[in-house]
Amino acid sequence: MLTNDTIIALSTPPGSGAIGVIRLSGPEAISLTNSVFSGKDLAKQPTHTLHFGLIKDGDIVVDEVVVSLFVGPKSYTKEHVVEISCHGSNYIIQQIISLLIRKGARAAKPGEFTLRAFLNGAFDLSQAEAVADLIASDSKASHEVAMQQMRGGFSNELKDLREQLIHFASMIELELDFAEEDVEFANRDQLRDLIQRINKVLQRLIHSFEVGNVIKNGVPVVIAGKPNVGKSTLLNALLNEERAIVSDIAGTTRDTIEDEININGVVFRFIDTAGIRETADVIEAKGVERSLEKMKQAKLIIYMVDAQEERAEVLKQLQDLAQQQTPYLFIVNKAELLTAPQKEFYLEHGALLISAKTKQGMDVLENALLEKVNLSHINTSETLVTNIRHVEALKQTQNSLDRVLENIHNPVTSDFLAMDIKQALHYLGEITGTVTTDDLLENIFTKFCIGK
């Protein structure tokens, strides 16, 4: 994998703005910038310094800039890094990038700066992936989890597990060297205890993915119910905008509509669905089918009924809802129309009384949502797994260690034990990047934005 050339990319979002930041990394980053910079001699300046000057293409002044200098290995990539802060004109940015490419730089690929940081030992692979999560974080909780992982919380936990396994693997390898003497260097009882302890840690990490994934990607919440009960009005009230079309005509919503909001640091992805009813309309029927499918996939269901719905029909809907085995909030819309006996009936069945049109009860609904997903007790300083790749590797590690336990119980030769322990070490190594392939790295880093 070629890393001895100098790469360049825009690190700020594309489009016109006050400033644009162009980043270079590689052995020629300083000298290439120096060749077009009119100001101090950058080659003679200390690291972590700022320098004002001009970028010039021959005698033509392209822009006034501030150059930030990071002399390797004291930089993000551990190479020479230069960041050029220029005016945020698309024309100026492209002129500077084109000029430096003509001088010998190469346009960076997505994630290539972070890839170089990983390859140069600035951090391991799971920390590199946390960089992408940090950039994408859109809530307090997802930010805290990404920061914890980027600082090595997850990596350190895995490192301890690997070191203990490596010790026993080396002892078993030693047994293979003395196979004819039939000696045992790795105490099987100690190995069994170690694997059982490691499996407990692995199980905790695997189980944490359910919470970690919700924090990272948001809580999927389906708004469901019969046609014309006010689902779209509720979505608009939650989002404070006219996101969904509202009509008195039953069956207006034919497909799912999704949007998200942040409530007290937790992101909720609300999904407005087609009203659930039997229909001869082919398109509406497809929408109903999608609604039922979304309800199965949801973390939480907001199920709405109209205030004037018949009691027997409400009880039937609640019975059907309970069979979904998905947590739900039972919402009664148009609460202002309820009589005292009706209110008593709904409250007995745990309903929240709201008016989506007037936004009455929205604060109560938001508090109920937070209580239902139960994320307030989560300690984001603890290790939470948020990456499906990591979860799969942890499960494979656990399977390999289960085979080791089985082989200890039904004694087998040391070479079989060694093989399964090596396999467990391999899967743990895939998470941190101790074990990598070019395909794996490409799959991870091409998902990054260019310039990071």
Secondary structure, 3 states (H helix, E strand, C coil): CCCCCCEEEECCCCCCEEEEEEEEECCCHHHHHHCCEECCCHHHCCCCEEEEEEEEECCEEEEEEEEEEECCCCCCCCCCEEEEEEEECHHHHHHHHHHHHHHCCEECCCCHHHHHHHHCCCCCHHHHHHHHHHHHCCCHHHHHHHHHHHCCHHHHHHHHHHHHHHHHHHHHHHHHHCHHHCCCCCCHHHHHHHHHHHHHHHHHHHHHHHHHHHHHHCEEEEEEECCCCCHHHHHHHHHCCCCCCCCCCCCCCCCCEEEEEEECCEEEEEEECCCCCCCCCHHHHHHHHHHHHHHHHCCEEEEEEECCCCHHHHHHHHHHHHCCCCCEEEEEECHHHCCHHHHHHHHHCCCEECECCCCECHHHHHHHHHHHHCCCCCCCCCCCCCCHHHHHHHHHHHHHHHHHHHHHHCCCCHHHHHHHHHHHHHHHHHHHCCCCCHHHHHHHHCCCCCCC
